[in-house]
Amino acid sequence: MELLPHEKYLLTIDEAAEYSGIGSDRLRAIFDENPDFDFIIKRGKKQKLIHRKKFEQWVMSLSFI
């Protein structure tokens, strides 16, 4: 059973990019510049998972990106 991004609790960067309409390269750059975001969960050395609901709140608070 495959869940859609809006049904998942955690998203990969690629899923978050597809879900938000923000490019994955742009999201990676933003997350690398802001490692203290509370919606980023590190999994291993390289992979980052995104807490969807907190990410949604952050996106909705933006006036530009």
Secondary structure, 3 states (H helix, E strand, C coil): CCCCHHHCCEEEHHHHHHHHCCCHHHHHHHHHHCCCCCCEEEECCCEEEEEHHHHHHHHHHCCCC
